[in-house]
Amino acid sequence: MHSGVIALAVALNLLSAVLFYLAAPRQQWRSEALSAGVARPAAWSALAVSLLLWLTQAHVATALFAVLTLTMILFAVLPYLAAWRKLRSER
């Protein structure tokens, strides 16, 4: 396994989750959501490339597990980080 490829796969997975989050109408990072027509295809593309990179480094089941688990964790954490950021800025 090459750690650089895995780091790139994780970074693309992070980018994908952030783009999906920022395209959501109720996201809390920006005053208005990103254009879904631009952000969602870019997010899907980043997620697909992340999966492809994982597939070059691990078996199919391992790659799918890694991508799906990281995506679920990010989807759970990003709203909490946004709320925490909003609370800190109100102080």
Secondary structure in CASP SS format (residue, H / E / C, confidence):
PFRMAT SS
TARGET T0000
AUTHOR 0000-0000-0000
METHOD secondary structure of the structure
MODEL  1
M C 1.00
H C 1.00
S H 1.00
G H 1.00
V H 1.00
I H 1.00
A H 1.00
L H 1.00
A H 1.00
V H 1.00
A H 1.00
L H 1.00
N H 1.00
L H 1.00
L H 1.00
S H 1.00
A H 1.00
V H 1.00
L H 1.00
F H 1.00
Y H 1.00
L H 1.00
A H 1.00
A C 1.00
P C 1.00
R C 1.00
Q C 1.00
Q C 1.00
W C 1.00
R C 1.00
S C 1.00
E C 1.00
A C 1.00
L C 1.00
S C 1.00
A H 1.00
G H 1.00
V H 1.00
A H 1.00
R H 1.00
P H 1.00
A H 1.00
A H 1.00
W H 1.00
S H 1.00
A H 1.00
L H 1.00
A H 1.00
V H 1.00
S H 1.00
L H 1.00
L H 1.00
L H 1.00
W H 1.00
L H 1.00
T H 1.00
Q H 1.00
A C 1.00
H C 1.00
V H 1.00
A H 1.00
T H 1.00
A H 1.00
L H 1.00
F H 1.00
A H 1.00
V H 1.00
L H 1.00
T H 1.00
L H 1.00
T H 1.00
M H 1.00
I H 1.00
L H 1.00
F H 1.00
A H 1.00
V H 1.00
L H 1.00
P H 1.00
Y H 1.00
L H 1.00
A H 1.00
A H 1.00
W H 1.00
R H 1.00
K H 1.00
L H 1.00
R H 1.00
S H 1.00
E H 1.00
R C 1.00
END
